[in-house]
Amino acid sequence: MIETAKTSCLPKPNLADRPLLTGEQAIELAGLFKILANDTRLRLIHALVRAGEMRMTELARDLDMKPQAVSNQLQKFLDLGFLASRRQGTSVYYRIMDPCVISLLDHVLCLLEDAKARSR
């Protein structure tokens, strides 16, 4: 059985209703943003969102990168639990497991597009 991502993030309180971030939470959040603040990783996430599931070699081809470089980036997401993988024969397929990752990328793209529209 192939495990797939849930369709939405787990229910959470509204951001305005949450207590102010602690210093430790802010540091953790900044660390997560540092991992995401990489053009290659963002492109990998987007490619996986578009395809649903891909082999590392397909990702390397689509992003015009060496497979080892893609593998290194994928490992960071696997370590965080954002991705899952499955083996089929000699191929390993990757997919996004955390729907919040998809939602975050969608919101950030919206923010970027809106900012560009406002600056015109």
N, CA, C and O atoms as CSV, one atom per row, in Angstrom:
chain,resi,resn,atom,element,x,y,z
A,1,MET,N,N,0.838,-1.187,0.000
A,1,MET,CA,C,0.000,0.000,0.000
A,1,MET,C,C,0.882,1.249,0.000
A,1,MET,O,O,1.818,1.355,0.793
A,2,ILE,N,N,0.582,2.182,-0.883
A,2,ILE,CA,C,1.339,3.424,-0.975
A,2,ILE,C,C,0.708,4.433,-0.030
A,2,ILE,O,O,-0.483,4.728,-0.121
A,3,GLU,N,N,1.514,4.953,0.871
A,3,GLU,CA,C,1.054,5.969,1.800
A,3,GLU,C,C,1.074,7.310,1.071
A,3,GLU,O,O,2.052,7.645,0.402
A,4,THR,N,N,0.007,8.063,1.201
A,4,THR,CA,C,-0.058,9.360,0.533
A,4,THR,C,C,-0.264,10.460,1.554
A,4,THR,O,O,-0.652,10.206,2.695
A,5,ALA,N,N,0.000,11.675,1.133
A,5,ALA,CA,C,-0.160,12.823,2.014
A,5,ALA,C,C,-1.631,13.067,2.288
A,5,ALA,O,O,-2.491,12.817,1.443
A,6,LYS,N,N,-1.899,13.557,3.480
A,6,LYS,CA,C,-3.252,13.988,3.791
A,6,LYS,C,C,-3.551,15.200,2.937
A,6,LYS,O,O,-2.638,15.826,2.400
A,7,THR,N,N,-4.820,15.534,2.809
A,7,THR,CA,C,-5.180,16.641,1.928
A,7,THR,C,C,-5.031,18.002,2.581
A,7,THR,O,O,-5.018,19.016,1.883
A,8,SER,N,N,-4.916,18.054,3.911
A,8,SER,CA,C,-4.743,19.351,4.546
A,8,SER,C,C,-3.933,19.203,5.823
A,8,SER,O,O,-3.761,18.101,6.345
A,9,CYS,N,N,-3.438,20.330,6.316
A,9,CYS,CA,C,-2.703,20.324,7.572
A,9,CYS,C,C,-3.646,19.943,8.707
A,9,CYS,O,O,-4.860,20.116,8.601
A,10,LEU,N,N,-3.086,19.429,9.779
A,10,LEU,CA,C,-3.902,19.113,10.945
A,10,LEU,C,C,-4.532,20.398,11.475
A,10,LEU,O,O,-3.932,21.467,11.364
A,11,PRO,N,N,-5.748,20.308,12.056
A,11,PRO,CA,C,-6.381,21.527,12.581
A,11,PRO,C,C,-5.504,22.191,13.638
A,11,PRO,O,O,-4.970,21.531,14.529
A,12,LYS,N,N,-5.371,23.470,13.521
A,12,LYS,CA,C,-4.569,24.259,14.448
A,12,LYS,C,C,-5.361,25.514,14.810
A,12,LYS,O,O,-6.231,25.943,14.051
A,13,PRO,N,N,-5.060,26.099,15.965
A,13,PRO,CA,C,-5.717,27.372,16.296
A,13,PRO,C,C,-5.274,28.459,15.314
A,13,PRO,O,O,-4.196,28.378,14.725
A,14,ASN,N,N,-6.103,29.452,15.151
A,14,ASN,CA,C,-5.733,30.588,14.307
A,14,ASN,C,C,-4.450,31.208,14.851
A,14,ASN,O,O,-4.215,31.226,16.060
A,15,LEU,N,N,-3.638,31.707,13.950
A,15,LEU,CA,C,-2.356,32.287,14.335
A,15,LEU,C,C,-2.537,33.397,15.367
A,15,LEU,O,O,-1.762,33.482,16.319
A,16,ALA,N,N,-3.536,34.239,15.194
A,16,ALA,CA,C,-3.768,35.354,16.126
A,16,ALA,C,C,-4.175,34.860,17.512
A,16,ALA,O,O,-4.004,35.584,18.494
A,17,ASP,N,N,-4.705,33.654,17.611
A,17,ASP,CA,C,-5.146,33.099,18.889
A,17,ASP,C,C,-4.043,32.341,19.623
A,17,ASP,O,O,-4.228,31.930,20.768
A,18,ARG,N,N,-2.920,32.158,18.983
A,18,ARG,CA,C,-1.823,31.424,19.615
A,18,ARG,C,C,-1.026,32.356,20.521
A,18,ARG,O,O,-0.980,33.565,20.292
A,19,PRO,N,N,-0.401,31.791,21.549
A,19,PRO,CA,C,0.493,32.631,22.370
A,19,PRO,C,C,1.669,33.117,21.519
A,19,PRO,O,O,2.031,32.495,20.520
A,20,LEU,N,N,2.254,34.238,21.935
A,20,LEU,CA,C,3.406,34.785,21.233
A,20,LEU,C,C,4.506,33.729,21.178
A,20,LEU,O,O,4.755,33.030,22.160
A,21,LEU,N,N,5.158,33.617,20.032
A,21,LEU,CA,C,6.254,32.657,19.886
A,21,LEU,C,C,7.289,32.855,20.985
A,21,LEU,O,O,7.646,33.982,21.330
A,22,THR,N,N,7.755,31.757,21.516
A,22,THR,CA,C,8.869,31.838,22.467
A,22,THR,C,C,10.150,32.025,21.663
A,22,THR,O,O,10.163,31.832,20.447
A,23,GLY,N,N,11.204,32.395,22.336
A,23,GLY,CA,C,12.492,32.519,21.664
A,23,GLY,C,C,12.918,31.204,21.043
A,23,GLY,O,O,13.448,31.190,19.932
A,24,GLU,N,N,12.694,30.094,21.741
A,24,GLU,CA,C,13.059,28.777,21.228
A,24,GLU,C,C,12.240,28.420,19.980
A,24,GLU,O,O,12.779,27.891,19.008
A,25,GLN,N,N,10.944,28.712,20.016
A,25,GLN,CA,C,10.110,28.443,18.838
A,25,GLN,C,C,10.562,29.271,17.650
A,25,GLN,O,O,10.601,28.774,16.525
A,26,ALA,N,N,10.903,30.529,17.889
A,26,ALA,CA,C,11.359,31.401,16.807
A,26,ALA,C,C,12.648,30.871,16.189
A,26,ALA,O,O,12.821,30.920,14.972
A,27,ILE,N,N,13.548,30.368,17.023
A,27,ILE,CA,C,14.797,29.797,16.509
A,27,ILE,C,C,14.507,28.557,15.673
A,27,ILE,O,O,15.084,28.389,14.599
A,28,GLU,N,N,13.616,27.681,16.154
A,28,GLU,CA,C,13.251,26.485,15.394
A,28,GLU,C,C,12.613,26.862,14.057
A,28,GLU,O,O,12.928,26.276,13.021
A,29,LEU,N,N,11.720,27.837,14.093
A,29,LEU,CA,C,11.050,28.284,12.874
A,29,LEU,C,C,12.045,28.883,11.891
A,29,LEU,O,O,11.967,28.625,10.690
A,30,ALA,N,N,12.977,29.677,12.395
A,30,ALA,CA,C,14.012,30.261,11.531
A,30,ALA,C,C,14.861,29.163,10.896
A,30,ALA,O,O,15.233,29.260,9.727
A,31,GLY,N,N,15.165,28.123,11.663
A,31,GLY,CA,C,15.925,26.997,11.115
A,31,GLY,C,C,15.176,26.290,10.006
A,31,GLY,O,O,15.766,25.894,9.000
A,32,LEU,N,N,13.883,26.133,10.187
A,32,LEU,CA,C,13.062,25.511,9.148
A,32,LEU,C,C,13.028,26.386,7.899
A,32,LEU,O,O,13.134,25.879,6.782
A,33,PHE,N,N,12.882,27.687,8.081
A,33,PHE,CA,C,12.897,28.587,6.930
A,33,PHE,C,C,14.247,28.563,6.216
A,33,PHE,O,O,14.300,28.709,4.995
A,34,LYS,N,N,15.328,28.383,6.956
A,34,LYS,CA,C,16.651,28.287,6.326
A,34,LYS,C,C,16.730,27.063,5.419
A,34,LYS,O,O,17.305,27.119,4.331
A,35,ILE,N,N,16.145,25.958,5.880
A,35,ILE,CA,C,16.143,24.752,5.051
A,35,ILE,C,C,15.309,24.979,3.797
A,35,ILE,O,O,15.687,24.543,2.709
A,36,LEU,N,N,14.191,25.651,3.943
A,36,LEU,CA,C,13.307,25.898,2.800
A,36,LEU,C,C,13.818,27.015,1.892
A,36,LEU,O,O,13.461,27.064,0.715
A,37,ALA,N,N,14.647,27.908,2.422
A,37,ALA,CA,C,15.129,29.064,1.662
A,37,ALA,C,C,16.280,28.675,0.749
A,37,ALA,O,O,17.392,29.191,0.865
A,38,ASN,N,N,15.993,27.767,-0.148
A,38,ASN,CA,C,17.002,27.273,-1.082
A,38,ASN,C,C,16.295,27.045,-2.409
A,38,ASN,O,O,15.312,26.305,-2.465
A,39,ASP,N,N,16.774,27.662,-3.466
A,39,ASP,CA,C,16.081,27.584,-4.747
A,39,ASP,C,C,15.937,26.151,-5.247
A,39,ASP,O,O,14.899,25.798,-5.807
A,40,THR,N,N,16.941,25.336,-5.057
A,40,THR,CA,C,16.860,23.944,-5.513
A,40,THR,C,C,15.789,23.178,-4.738
A,40,THR,O,O,14.993,22.451,-5.333
A,41,ARG,N,N,15.766,23.337,-3.424
A,41,ARG,CA,C,14.784,22.621,-2.611
A,41,ARG,C,C,13.363,23.058,-2.946
A,41,ARG,O,O,12.448,22.236,-2.981
A,42,LEU,N,N,13.180,24.350,-3.192
A,42,LEU,CA,C,11.848,24.828,-3.564
A,42,LEU,C,C,11.408,24.241,-4.905
A,42,LEU,O,O,10.244,23.880,-5.081
A,43,ARG,N,N,12.334,24.151,-5.833
A,43,ARG,CA,C,12.005,23.555,-7.139
A,43,ARG,C,C,11.702,22.065,-6.995
A,43,ARG,O,O,10.811,21.548,-7.670
A,44,LEU,N,N,12.435,21.370,-6.123
A,44,LEU,CA,C,12.165,19.956,-5.877
A,44,LEU,C,C,10.760,19.762,-5.315
A,44,LEU,O,O,10.019,18.882,-5.753
A,45,ILE,N,N,10.408,20.593,-4.343
A,45,ILE,CA,C,9.066,20.499,-3.753
A,45,ILE,C,C,8.013,20.736,-4.828
A,45,ILE,O,O,7.044,19.984,-4.930
A,46,HIS,N,N,8.204,21.778,-5.626
A,46,HIS,CA,C,7.215,22.097,-6.652
A,46,HIS,C,C,7.098,20.976,-7.675
A,46,HIS,O,O,5.991,20.639,-8.094
A,47,ALA,N,N,8.211,20.400,-8.078
A,47,ALA,CA,C,8.175,19.283,-9.025
A,47,ALA,C,C,7.390,18.116,-8.446
A,47,ALA,O,O,6.616,17.471,-9.154
A,48,LEU,N,N,7.587,17.845,-7.160
A,48,LEU,CA,C,6.855,16.745,-6.524
A,48,LEU,C,C,5.373,17.058,-6.368
A,48,LEU,O,O,4.531,16.169,-6.500
A,49,VAL,N,N,5.052,18.309,-6.088
A,49,VAL,CA,C,3.638,18.701,-6.015
A,49,VAL,C,C,2.977,18.472,-7.366
A,49,VAL,O,O,1.880,17.919,-7.447
A,50,ARG,N,N,3.653,18.902,-8.422
A,50,ARG,CA,C,3.079,18.778,-9.766
A,50,ARG,C,C,2.925,17.322,-10.195
A,50,ARG,O,O,1.919,16.962,-10.807
A,51,ALA,N,N,3.906,16.484,-9.884
A,51,ALA,CA,C,3.891,15.096,-10.357
A,51,ALA,C,C,3.222,14.136,-9.374
A,51,ALA,O,O,2.716,13.088,-9.775
A,52,GLY,N,N,3.221,14.485,-8.116
A,52,GLY,CA,C,2.689,13.588,-7.105
A,52,GLY,C,C,3.751,12.649,-6.569
A,52,GLY,O,O,3.876,12.463,-5.359
A,53,GLU,N,N,4.508,12.063,-7.469
A,53,GLU,CA,C,5.561,11.125,-7.085
A,53,GLU,C,C,6.571,11.056,-8.224
A,53,GLU,O,O,6.200,11.017,-9.397
A,54,MET,N,N,7.851,11.042,-7.864
A,54,MET,CA,C,8.895,10.995,-8.886
A,54,MET,C,C,10.095,10.220,-8.381
A,54,MET,O,O,10.350,10.131,-7.180
A,55,ARG,N,N,10.822,9.662,-9.337
A,55,ARG,CA,C,12.105,9.049,-9.023
A,55,ARG,C,C,13.168,10.136,-8.971
A,55,ARG,O,O,13.033,11.187,-9.597
A,56,MET,N,N,14.222,9.867,-8.218
A,56,MET,CA,C,15.298,10.836,-8.093
A,56,MET,C,C,15.890,11.183,-9.456
A,56,MET,O,O,16.228,12.339,-9.708
A,57,THR,N,N,16.016,10.193,-10.331
A,57,THR,CA,C,16.587,10.456,-11.656
A,57,THR,C,C,15.685,11.379,-12.472
A,57,THR,O,O,16.179,12.194,-13.252
A,58,GLU,N,N,14.388,11.262,-12.305
A,58,GLU,CA,C,13.453,12.159,-13.003
A,58,GLU,C,C,13.584,13.577,-12.464
A,58,GLU,O,O,13.581,14.543,-13.227
A,59,LEU,N,N,13.698,13.695,-11.146
A,59,LEU,CA,C,13.882,15.009,-10.544
A,59,LEU,C,C,15.190,15.638,-11.031
A,59,LEU,O,O,15.228,16.821,-11.368
A,60,ALA,N,N,16.250,14.845,-11.064
A,60,ALA,CA,C,17.550,15.352,-11.522
A,60,ALA,C,C,17.449,15.833,-12.967
A,60,ALA,O,O,17.975,16.893,-13.308
A,61,ARG,N,N,16.786,15.072,-13.802
A,61,ARG,CA,C,16.622,15.453,-15.212
A,61,ARG,C,C,15.811,16.745,-15.323
A,61,ARG,O,O,16.214,17.673,-16.024
A,62,ASP,N,N,14.670,16.807,-14.631
A,62,ASP,CA,C,13.799,17.982,-14.727
A,62,ASP,C,C,14.456,19.255,-14.192
A,62,ASP,O,O,14.201,20.349,-14.694
A,63,LEU,N,N,15.294,19.106,-13.180
A,63,LEU,CA,C,15.959,20.268,-12.585
A,63,LEU,C,C,17.351,20.500,-13.155
A,63,LEU,O,O,18.051,21.423,-12.738
A,64,ASP,N,N,17.759,19.651,-14.122
A,64,ASP,CA,C,19.065,19.742,-14.757
A,64,ASP,C,C,20.175,19.737,-13.696
A,64,ASP,O,O,21.030,20.621,-13.650
A,65,MET,N,N,20.121,18.705,-12.849
A,65,MET,CA,C,21.093,18.559,-11.771
A,65,MET,C,C,21.660,17.148,-11.785
A,65,MET,O,O,21.102,16.249,-12.414
A,66,LYS,N,N,22.753,16.967,-11.098
A,66,LYS,CA,C,23.333,15.637,-10.930
A,66,LYS,C,C,22.490,14.870,-9.909
A,66,LYS,O,O,22.043,15.448,-8.918
A,67,PRO,N,N,22.270,13.572,-10.144
A,67,PRO,CA,C,21.466,12.778,-9.201
A,67,PRO,C,C,21.962,12.841,-7.758
A,67,PRO,O,O,21.150,12.870,-6.833
A,68,GLN,N,N,23.269,12.863,-7.549
A,68,GLN,CA,C,23.793,12.916,-6.179
A,68,GLN,C,C,23.404,14.226,-5.493
A,68,GLN,O,O,23.096,14.241,-4.301
A,69,ALA,N,N,23.420,15.316,-6.246
A,69,ALA,CA,C,23.030,16.608,-5.667
A,69,ALA,C,C,21.558,16.593,-5.275
A,69,ALA,O,O,21.189,17.106,-4.219
A,70,VAL,N,N,20.720,16.006,-6.122
A,70,VAL,CA,C,19.290,15.895,-5.811
A,70,VAL,C,C,19.098,15.006,-4.589
A,70,VAL,O,O,18.307,15.325,-3.701
A,71,SER,N,N,19.818,13.899,-4.546
A,71,SER,CA,C,19.722,12.977,-3.423
A,71,SER,C,C,20.054,13.671,-2.102
A,71,SER,O,O,19.381,13.452,-1.095
A,72,ASN,N,N,21.087,14.502,-2.110
A,72,ASN,CA,C,21.466,15.243,-0.899
A,72,ASN,C,C,20.345,16.168,-0.435
A,72,ASN,O,O,20.076,16.275,0.762
A,73,GLN,N,N,19.701,16.828,-1.374
A,73,GLN,CA,C,18.604,17.740,-1.021
A,73,GLN,C,C,17.379,16.969,-0.535
A,73,GLN,O,O,16.730,17.367,0.432
A,74,LEU,N,N,17.070,15.873,-1.206
A,74,LEU,CA,C,15.926,15.054,-0.796
A,74,LEU,C,C,16.113,14.526,0.626
A,74,LEU,O,O,15.153,14.429,1.391
A,75,GLN,N,N,17.340,14.191,0.968
A,75,GLN,CA,C,17.604,13.648,2.303
A,75,GLN,C,C,17.237,14.641,3.396
A,75,GLN,O,O,16.751,14.241,4.455
A,76,LYS,N,N,17.460,15.918,3.157
A,76,LYS,CA,C,17.098,16.941,4.143
A,76,LYS,C,C,15.598,16.915,4.410
A,76,LYS,O,O,15.165,17.020,5.558
A,77,PHE,N,N,14.809,16.776,3.351
A,77,PHE,CA,C,13.351,16.721,3.504
A,77,PHE,C,C,12.897,15.410,4.122
A,77,PHE,O,O,11.945,15.391,4.902
A,78,LEU,N,N,13.561,14.321,3.786
A,78,LEU,CA,C,13.234,13.032,4.405
A,78,LEU,C,C,13.496,13.090,5.907
A,78,LEU,O,O,12.696,12.593,6.701
A,79,ASP,N,N,14.614,13.695,6.294
A,79,ASP,CA,C,14.961,13.808,7.713
A,79,ASP,C,C,13.912,14.591,8.497
A,79,ASP,O,O,13.669,14.309,9.670
A,80,LEU,N,N,13.292,15.573,7.847
A,80,LEU,CA,C,12.256,16.382,8.496
A,80,LEU,C,C,10.879,15.713,8.469
A,80,LEU,O,O,9.950,16.171,9.134
A,81,GLY,N,N,10.753,14.647,7.712
A,81,GLY,CA,C,9.455,13.984,7.601
A,81,GLY,C,C,8.532,14.631,6.583
A,81,GLY,O,O,7.343,14.318,6.537
A,82,PHE,N,N,9.072,15.538,5.760
A,82,PHE,CA,C,8.261,16.194,4.733
A,82,PHE,C,C,7.978,15.254,3.567
A,82,PHE,O,O,6.929,15.334,2.927
A,83,LEU,N,N,8.931,14.364,3.302
A,83,LEU,CA,C,8.811,13.429,2.175
A,83,LEU,C,C,8.789,12.002,2.683
A,83,LEU,O,O,9.189,11.701,3.808
A,84,ALA,N,N,8.308,11.145,1.817
A,84,ALA,CA,C,8.415,9.704,2.043
A,84,ALA,C,C,8.950,9.111,0.757
A,84,ALA,O,O,8.876,9.727,-0.307
A,85,SER,N,N,9.484,7.920,0.867
A,85,SER,CA,C,9.993,7.236,-0.320
A,85,SER,C,C,9.516,5.801,-0.296
A,85,SER,O,O,9.175,5.248,0.749
A,86,ARG,N,N,9.505,5.221,-1.476
A,86,ARG,CA,C,9.194,3.794,-1.590
A,86,ARG,C,C,10.067,3.228,-2.691
A,86,ARG,O,O,10.403,3.908,-3.661
A,87,ARG,N,N,10.420,1.981,-2.517
A,87,ARG,CA,C,11.264,1.295,-3.494
A,87,ARG,C,C,10.389,0.389,-4.342
A,87,ARG,O,O,9.538,-0.344,-3.839
A,88,GLN,N,N,10.622,0.463,-5.629
A,88,GLN,CA,C,9.967,-0.442,-6.578
A,88,GLN,C,C,11.072,-0.965,-7.492
A,88,GLN,O,O,11.563,-0.249,-8.365
A,89,GLY,N,N,11.450,-2.210,-7.281
A,89,GLY,CA,C,12.584,-2.759,-8.023
A,89,GLY,C,C,13.839,-2.001,-7.648
A,89,GLY,O,O,14.194,-1.920,-6.472
A,90,THR,N,N,14.511,-1.444,-8.641
A,90,THR,CA,C,15.731,-0.684,-8.377
A,90,THR,C,C,15.469,0.818,-8.265
A,90,THR,O,O,16.395,1.595,-8.031
A,91,SER,N,N,14.220,1.222,-8.431
A,91,SER,CA,C,13.871,2.645,-8.386
A,91,SER,C,C,13.320,3.038,-7.022
A,91,SER,O,O,12.625,2.261,-6.368
A,92,VAL,N,N,13.643,4.261,-6.606
A,92,VAL,CA,C,13.082,4.831,-5.385
A,92,VAL,C,C,12.230,6.024,-5.797
A,92,VAL,O,O,12.692,6.921,-6.503
A,93,TYR,N,N,10.983,6.021,-5.347
A,93,TYR,CA,C,10.040,7.085,-5.658
A,93,TYR,C,C,9.846,7.958,-4.432
A,93,TYR,O,O,9.770,7.461,-3.309
A,94,TYR,N,N,9.766,9.274,-4.656
A,94,TYR,CA,C,9.604,10.250,-3.586
A,94,TYR,C,C,8.277,10.967,-3.751
A,94,TYR,O,O,7.816,11.217,-4.865
A,95,ARG,N,N,7.672,11.294,-2.612
A,95,ARG,CA,C,6.414,12.034,-2.607
A,95,ARG,C,C,6.348,12.878,-1.339
A,95,ARG,O,O,7.002,12.571,-0.342
A,96,ILE,N,N,5.566,13.925,-1.386
A,96,ILE,CA,C,5.381,14.797,-0.227
A,96,ILE,C,C,4.392,14.132,0.722
A,96,ILE,O,O,3.311,13.705,0.316
A,97,MET,N,N,4.774,14.054,1.974
A,97,MET,CA,C,3.913,13.440,2.978
A,97,MET,C,C,3.229,14.467,3.874
A,97,MET,O,O,2.192,14.168,4.467
A,98,ASP,N,N,3.774,15.640,3.981
A,98,ASP,CA,C,3.210,16.654,4.875
A,98,ASP,C,C,2.477,17.697,4.038
A,98,ASP,O,O,3.109,18.474,3.322
A,99,PRO,N,N,1.144,17.718,4.123
A,99,PRO,CA,C,0.385,18.670,3.309
A,99,PRO,C,C,0.678,20.125,3.652
A,99,PRO,O,O,0.417,21.016,2.843
A,100,CYS,N,N,1.213,20.373,4.832
A,100,CYS,CA,C,1.560,21.750,5.195
A,100,CYS,C,C,2.667,22.295,4.296
A,100,CYS,O,O,2.730,23.501,4.056
A,101,VAL,N,N,3.535,21.421,3.800
A,101,VAL,CA,C,4.600,21.834,2.888
A,101,VAL,C,C,3.980,22.375,1.599
A,101,VAL,O,O,4.407,23.406,1.081
A,102,ILE,N,N,2.979,21.673,1.094
A,102,ILE,CA,C,2.290,22.108,-0.131
A,102,ILE,C,C,1.580,23.428,0.117
A,102,ILE,O,O,1.662,24.349,-0.695
A,103,SER,N,N,0.889,23.513,1.233
A,103,SER,CA,C,0.170,24.738,1.583
A,103,SER,C,C,1.124,25.920,1.736
A,103,SER,O,O,0.835,27.025,1.277
A,104,LEU,N,N,2.258,25.678,2.384
A,104,LEU,CA,C,3.245,26.746,2.575
A,104,LEU,C,C,3.768,27.260,1.245
A,104,LEU,O,O,3.836,28.470,1.032
A,105,LEU,N,N,4.138,26.355,0.348
A,105,LEU,CA,C,4.646,26.786,-0.959
A,105,LEU,C,C,3.575,27.567,-1.712
A,105,LEU,O,O,3.870,28.582,-2.343
A,106,ASP,N,N,2.342,27.096,-1.646
A,106,ASP,CA,C,1.242,27.789,-2.315
A,106,ASP,C,C,1.046,29.194,-1.741
A,106,ASP,O,O,0.856,30.146,-2.498
A,107,HIS,N,N,1.090,29.333,-0.425
A,107,HIS,CA,C,0.916,30.644,0.207
A,107,HIS,C,C,2.070,31.588,-0.117
A,107,HIS,O,O,1.855,32.777,-0.351
A,108,VAL,N,N,3.274,31.069,-0.131
A,108,VAL,CA,C,4.433,31.918,-0.415
A,108,VAL,C,C,4.422,32.385,-1.874
A,108,VAL,O,O,4.767,33.530,-2.167
A,109,LEU,N,N,4.023,31.488,-2.789
A,109,LEU,CA,C,3.897,31.903,-4.195
A,109,LEU,C,C,2.819,32.982,-4.335
A,109,LEU,O,O,2.994,33.941,-5.086
A,110,CYS,N,N,1.722,32.827,-3.622
A,110,CYS,CA,C,0.651,33.831,-3.628
A,110,CYS,C,C,1.182,35.171,-3.104
A,110,CYS,O,O,0.914,36.223,-3.684
A,111,LEU,N,N,1.924,35.119,-2.019
A,111,LEU,CA,C,2.511,36.332,-1.441
A,111,LEU,C,C,3.432,37.024,-2.437
A,111,LEU,O,O,3.379,38.244,-2.589
A,112,LEU,N,N,4.264,36.259,-3.106
A,112,LEU,CA,C,5.189,36.805,-4.099
A,112,LEU,C,C,4.430,37.444,-5.268
A,112,LEU,O,O,4.740,38.556,-5.693
A,113,GLU,N,N,3.443,36.724,-5.770
A,113,GLU,CA,C,2.650,37.252,-6.900
A,113,GLU,C,C,1.893,38.508,-6.510
A,113,GLU,O,O,1.827,39.456,-7.293
A,114,ASP,N,N,1.316,38.533,-5.303
A,114,ASP,CA,C,0.592,39.721,-4.852
A,114,ASP,C,C,1.532,40.906,-4.641
A,114,ASP,O,O,1.185,42.042,-4.964
A,115,ALA,N,N,2.715,40.641,-4.101
A,115,ALA,CA,C,3.688,41.712,-3.881
A,115,ALA,C,C,4.119,42.321,-5.216
A,115,ALA,O,O,4.259,43.538,-5.338
A,116,LYS,N,N,4.327,41.462,-6.212
A,116,LYS,CA,C,4.706,41.971,-7.530
A,116,LYS,C,C,3.576,42.802,-8.126
A,116,LYS,O,O,3.823,43.848,-8.726
A,117,ALA,N,N,2.349,42.345,-7.964
A,117,ALA,CA,C,1.197,43.087,-8.504
A,117,ALA,C,C,1.047,44.439,-7.831
A,117,ALA,O,O,0.713,45.426,-8.486
A,118,ARG,N,N,1.292,44.493,-6.519
A,118,ARG,CA,C,1.171,45.768,-5.777
A,118,ARG,C,C,2.261,46.750,-6.176
A,118,ARG,O,O,2.049,47.962,-6.125
A,119,SER,N,N,3.414,46.250,-6.570
A,119,SER,CA,C,4.532,47.153,-6.869
A,119,SER,C,C,4.467,47.726,-8.273
A,119,SER,O,O,5.296,48.561,-8.632
A,120,ARG,N,N,3.529,47.310,-9.052
A,120,ARG,CA,C,3.414,47.824,-10.433
A,120,ARG,C,C,2.747,49.164,-10.472
A,120,ARG,O,O,2.572,49.735,-11.548
